Amino acid sequence: MGKITIQDILALKGKRKITMLTAYDYPLASLIDRSGIDLILVGDSVANVVLGLESTTQVGMSEMLHHAKAVTRAVKQALVIGDMPYESYQINIDESVKNARRFINEAKCDAVKLEWFAQCLEVTEKIIKAGIPVMGHIGLTPQTADKIGGFKVQGRDAQAAQRLIEQAVELEKLGCFAIVLECVPDRIAELITKKLKIPTIGIGAGINCDGQVLVTHDLLGLFERFKPKFVKQYINLSPLIQKAIEEYKKEVLAEKFPTAEHSFTIKEEELKKMQP
Ligand code: KIV
């Protein structure tokens, strides 16, 4: 199968669920791609789950491009989306098109994702007009969590829910190819999904979205600092990895590793030719 296109993603709405995961490096991107996941997001969640930072606003273009390049080197099939970091479009909106273009031209991503913020529509329009596919992101938007009451479910009263629906409709009108709904009541996510022609991708937004996304490190049990309610951990790799590392340490200290199996030899006659 060839590379998944934006048209393929649009055509999946109503046919089957769309799958999406995050990746930040070559080995995991490769495994995710070989598993047939449709969309890979080089998320700014790299800040939390890989770089040990508190906030996604602490990563910038250089970190995001560095990780995005590693991911696109691995991916043969999935559509790769570069997550625009806060500084790249919310601080100086005039820089947003140039930065979005860097994800496409330098990191070889297929699209970018932007979180909702006060000037989101203006920025989204500019980037789409520049010919770059955009995925929207509404509901809980971690880059501006301080402005929306913190890391909380969004759209829980009628007025706030109505606002989310309007945001989704506006983003669709501008030409976004899909929208992430993060931490939104399931019935509101369902309403948005039914109203839009483009796919919705849920994270903490219930079963009725057109697709689902998780942070891969959460799914694999590789991020131990905290676990949101919407995360399902499919395997807990952290203790397995720790056990393997402790085993290695024990064997090195006990001189059990490396054995001949993991060593290289030189012929006896070559050794004899050497000066003592
Ligand atoms: O950065 C990220 O991982 C995201 C997903 C949670 C959608 O934006």
Residues whose N, C-alpha, C, O or C-beta is under 5 A from the ligand:
A	BS01	KIV	T22 G43 D44 S45 D83 V180 V213 V215
